[in-house]
Amino acid sequence: MDRAIESFIAEKTVEHCGSEYQDLKLRRSGVGCINETWEIYGDNLASLFLKLGRATAHDMYLREMEGLSLLSQAQKIKIPKAYAVESNDDCALLIMEFIPLQPLRVASEVALGEGLAELHSLTSETFGLANDNYIGRSLQPNELCDDWWDFYCNQRLGVQLAMAADNGMRGELQERLKTLIEHIPQFFKFHQPKASLLHGDLWNGNVAADLSGTPVIFDPAVYYGDAETDIAMSQMFQPLGNAVYDVYYKHFPSQPGHDLRRHLYDLYHWLNHFNLFGVTYLGQVERSLDALLLKML
């Protein structure tokens, strides 16, 4: 690591976490595709977790810190505490609580189901959030809106479609996505969810347990929206354990049409993956779109 950046980290860690961190050490912790991730440690020191990025990541880290604070309202899930966001011309950093993690076991899955139900019970009168934030590196607009489908069509699918056009998506696929968005409000009008507090990026890579077995969620993209969106994303790659869903659905029973809406909510994330990582994810976009249009048109 560049010595100037290391000195900046030490300065800001001491400023926010105490003079005992004057002689801190750094070692890599985990692998991130967007940020460098480090453990701040030392003799007789409580370890801290550090996200390190370019100076332009400052706003992204601020929004993450705000998101973690919102999620901490749920008492049954452990949320890492964020201590500081700082930046200079060379870098931006987010200093957080360090939580040793382990995979979920059945008892942790049960607790996670309870915790997600608690989280989704925290509601707002409007969909969105006071501030825009990020889904991965992509800006996620959150302008407050009274209507869920207006919000989802314009600030989720519409934004991603515009980004996809800028990233080279053309022709029939683009037109079919526009057709889908036009038909969503009428086709799904009988599903009118509450505005629940969402993690927003709840894939299995952002879920674990601490050493006591308490479930931990992190790397949020929070806003108030349909609780089904979190559950849908948790199943996109490798679903969470069955116990999570068994417990969760005791509090939030699945609603008619949720299987089809799962394709709809997945589509936002597949489009974002296309915009972030390229044509590798074009097949998933097309499959979700096919499943939806087959039922809707």
C-alpha positions, 0 to 999 in steps of 0.5 A: 500500500502507498505510504501516504495512503497508509498514513492517512488511514492511521490519522483518521483511525486515531481521530475517530477510534482513539489514540490506541490505534497509533501503531495500527497494522493492516492486512487484507480481509476478504475480496471485493470487486468494487473496494479493497477491504482490509483489517485494521489490527494491532497488539491489544486492539479491537480489530476494525474493518476498512473499505478503501477506494478511490476518492470518488467513492466518498459519497458511496461510503457515506450512503452505505454508512447511512444505510447501515444506521437505518438497518440497525433499527432491526434488533434481531440481526447484527449490523456492522457499526460504521465509525467514519467516512473520510477522503482526500485527493488519493482515496476514500475510506470507510472505517467499520466494526470488524465482525469475524464471520462464519457460514449460516447454520440452521439456528442462524437461518431461523434467526435470520428469518425472524430478523428479516421479518422484523426489518420488513415490518419497519415501514414508511408512508412513501416508497424510496428514501430521503437520499439517492444511494448505490447498488454496487457502483451504480447510482440508485435514485430514491425519489419519494413516491406514493405509488410502488409501481410508479416508483419501480418502473421509473426509478428502478427498471427505467433507470437501468434501461437508460443505462443499458442503452448507454452501454450498447443495448439496442434493437428488439431487446430494448424495445421489449423492455420498454413494452414490459415497463409500459404494461407493469402498472396495469398488469400488477395493479392488484399487488399494492405492497406496503413500503417496507425497509429493505436491505436492497442488495440481499444476495447470499454474499451479503449474509453471514453469521458472527461467531455466536451464530447471530445473523449478520447482513452488510453492504446495503442498498437500502430504501423503502419498497416491496418486501418481496424484492429482498426475498427475490434477490436472496434466491437469485444466485444460491438461495438462503437455507430453507429455514430462513424462508419457512420462518419468514413466511410465518410472518409475511405469507407469500402473496398470489403472483409472487413467482411471476413478480420474482422475475420482475424484481430479478430483472432490476438486478440482472440489468444492473449486472449487465451495466456493471459487468457486461454481456455475461448477464445478457442471458439472464436479462432475456430469460427474465423478460421472456418469463414475464412477457409470456404471462403479461402479453 
